[in-house]
Amino acid sequence: MDDPEVLMMQELLKIDVELSSTAANREEALCSKNVMRKQRNWERRIEAKKTKRKEEKERRKQNQQDKDVVGPQFSKRVIKAITKERLEEARTTGPRLCVDLGMTDCMSHKEISRLAGQIRRLYGCNKKAQKPFHLLLTDMKKDSLIYTECIRMNAGFLNYMIDVTEESWIDLFPSEDVVFLTPDASEALEEVDGDKVYILGGLVDESIQKKISYTRAKELGVHMMRLPIDEYMVKKTNSKNFHSKILAINQVFEILLTYRDTRSWTTSLSAGIPAGKGYIVPSEAVTDVSQ
């Protein structure tokens, strides 16, 4: 007859073996799940790479097709030569635009630095234009802060294809040929006349000293005009009830360039006036209301 204690020990051993076997099976199942998860992740990564390669191939193909439609791509040297030729031609046939730097005494160092940056952007726009202007910087004294800042902030400034002079535009051009552009003028500009000299006051005024350029032009007795914002745009309702027609010189210049290309004030003003100024063209106003 079997000893009860022996039977009990055998039963306990059997249970222990079964538990060990169950734990091993669970561990094996968990390992299998981990392997399967890693396998699926690896397959997804492989598929994502294949998709990315396919999309990149399609993108390169589309870019090549776009290049074929646009035409031959010129080298940088050729583009530079074409740009130089356009700017040289503008010096004899293009409308003249002068930045009057005779008001820098009214500005702080920070404002003058900002003006130097605007001159850089203005020149960059003219370089890219199909129909560039003949640009001039007048009252540019070599011992002035604006001259120093232009050299410091604008790479290659001394090689800009701009006529730079210490003389004032007042002494360079007959007053009857001059149109001084100021937002405070009563008369709107309707056409860019190639026989006129358009003057932009080189002024960045963060302290909002009103009508500085207007007062200067009035004292000199020259013809003043403004961009036709009131004629082609409307005020947009905003929480601060803010509306301003004061633009940076490069923004005014971009509007003039666009107008020369499109012959549309609506297009040029809409593209050139920042939304923050609080003005939009009437068609945009209708869309805004409907939304």
Buried (B, 14 or more C-beta within 10 A) or exposed (E): EEEEEEEEEEEEEEEEEEEEEEEEEEEEEEEEEEEEEEEEEEEEEEEEEEEEEEEEEEEEEEEEEEEEEEEEEEEEEEEEEEBEEBBEEBBEEBBBBBBBBBBBEBBEEEBBBBBBBBBBBBBEBBBEBEBBBBBBBBBBEEEBBBBBBBBEBBEEBEEBBBBBBBEBBBEBBEEEBBBBBBBBBEEBBEEBEEEBBBBBBBBBBEEEEEEBBBEBBBEBEBBBBBBBBEEBBBBBEEEEEEBEBBBBBBBBBBBBBBBBEEEEBBBBBBBBBEEEBBBBBEEBBEEEEEE
